Amino acid sequence: RQSPIMSYRGDDSAIPDRLRLDYAPTGRATCKGCGGAISQGEVRCGVKVRSAFHDGFDMHWHHARCGLRRGATGPDSFKGFQRLRWADQAALAESLGQPLDSSKPCVAHAKRVNDMIWQVYDMIAAVPKKNLREALEQNGRFITDKMTPFEIAYTIADLVVNGMLPPCPFCTCNALVGEGGQTRCSGFAAGTSSCSLCVVLVPVTGGKVASADMRDRVGRLQTVEEGVFQLTPPLVRALQGWSIPPDAPASALTGAGR
């Protein structure tokens, strides 16, 4: 059977966000590299490939150790790298030959913020997806049916710890989300075309830092009225006993505890 004609042209290296990292939501998938099972909760590497069956792309999942061999040049080759737990980031960066240097202030700060985000994430991860979606919607954030529970919960945790973000300066969607030293957009630029905005704010894993103008355009909102993520009742219950740490970026907006 002849494959359909694809509108996308170019070699695989030009595929946008070709490599990504996240955590396997189930234990049902098998690695496209070695054929072994990918355990639930394990770091997995997605490799985006041109589909032989439709005009678009398919995602092939691999163990992280198998995916690292699929053309990565460093941590910045992977979308989602800086969303991982810090221990996983450190181990993967070491495997890529570019270890994270925690003696650098920007790296030490990124580690601390990552720890705070994952503390919130672990407390809200059991909240039903419906309630997590409602929390984002009530805060005016962009959301699609394709967002996984991990993506939704991580986005909420990031906004709680770091504060709210403005609309994307490219696609205008309220879809910006922090990813360590980067800010990415998960919205759509036109129709079903994903917005490709990725701004390096701090060189945690290298990369060219964006201009001051662009950093300002994607910077966190500064006023209490705009910058605080409003917790819904299910989130308040999940975060019972937790208060925002004084060194969290959003604490400058919320004061001591919330």
C-alpha positions, -999 to +999 in steps of 0.1 A: +000+000+000+014+034-010+020+058+018+000+091+017+018+122+005+028+143+034+027+180+036+058+180+059+092+181+042+127+179+055+148+153+073+139+140+107+163+164+125+140+193+114+109+178+130+098+203+157+102+190+193+114+157+179+125+143+213+107+146+246+109+132+281+082+125+306+070+097+329+051+067+317+015+069+328+010+031+326+031+000+322+016-011+290+040+004+265+070-013+251+103+003+240+106+008+202+144+004+207+149-027+227+114-041+228+113-043+266+085-030+288+084+006+300+074+005+336+047+028+350+064+060+364+096+054+346+112+082+326+105+075+290+118+092+258+094+100+229+108+102+194+085+120+170+085+104+135+068+111+102+038+088+100+034+063+072-004+062+077-015+099+079-004+134+072+015+142+104+036+126+131+035+096+154+053+093+187+075+063+194+083+057+230+116+044+243+133+037+276+153+069+284+186+049+280+175+038+245+161+073+235+193+090+244+209+074+213+184+089+189+203+120+179+204+140+212+233+164+216+225+174+252+197+181+276+183+209+255+175+184+227+146+171+248+113+189+253+103+182+290+138+176+303+136+204+329+101+192+340+116+160+354+125+154+390+159+168+397+175+134+404+163+122+370+176+154+353+210+150+369+213+113+360+203+119+323+226+149+320+254+128+333+246+101+307+247+128+280+281+139+292+269+173+303+265+171+341+245+198+359+268+220+379+250+228+412+278+252+422+264+277+397+237+299+413+213+296+385+215+257+386+212+257+424+181+279+422+166+257+395+171+227+417+154+244+446+124+255+425+121+221+410+119+205+445+091+229+454+072+222+422+074+185+428+063+188+464+031+205+452+028+180+423+030+150+446+002+165+468-022+172+440-014+142+417-043+122+431-069+149+425-091+137+396-082+151+362-116+167+359-109+188+390-074+197+378-089+208+344-114+230+362-087+246+382-068+256+351-100+268+334-111+289+364-077+306+362-081+313+325-054+289+314-054+272+280-061+235+281-068+208+255-083+173+257-049+159+248-032+172+279-022+143+302-028+143+340+009+147+344+010+178+322-020+194+339-008+187+374+027+199+366+014+231+350-007+238+382+023+231+404+045+254+384+020+283+385+014+278+422+051+280+430+063+305+404+032+326+397+010+332+367+023+338+332+011+362+305-004+352+272+020+338+246+035+368+226+033+346+194+000+327+195-018+348+222-030+317+240-028+316+278-006+285+274+028+294+286+043+271+312+076+272+330+101+244+324+131+251+347+151+278+330+128+279+300+093+290+292+074+271+266+040+275+249+016+246+246-009+265+226-016+266+189-003+292+165-028+286+137-055+259+134-039+227+146-003+239+143+014+238+177+031+270+188+068+265+189+078+292+213+106+282+237+124+310+255+156+304+275+155+326+306+184+311+325+210+288+310+204+259+334+213+233+308+230+257+283+213+273+253+213+309+242+195+332+266+167+352+250+169+390+246+158+411+275+127+422+256+116+386+250+123+377+286+101+406+297+073+395+273+071+360+289+079+370+324+058+362+354+030+386+362+039+408+391+008+420+409-011+399+434-043+403+414-028+389+383+001+367+395-015+344+421-029+311+410-063+308+426-068+274+443-101+257+438-116+237+468-102+203+456-067+218+455-072+235+489-080+201+504-051+184+486-027+210+498-040+211+534-011+218+557+011+232+530+021+268+527+042+284+500+079+285+510+093+320+516+119+315+489+094+305+462+092+330+434+054+335+440+059+343+477+068+379+466+032+381+455+014+361+482+033+370+513+041+345+540+020+314+536-013+309+519 
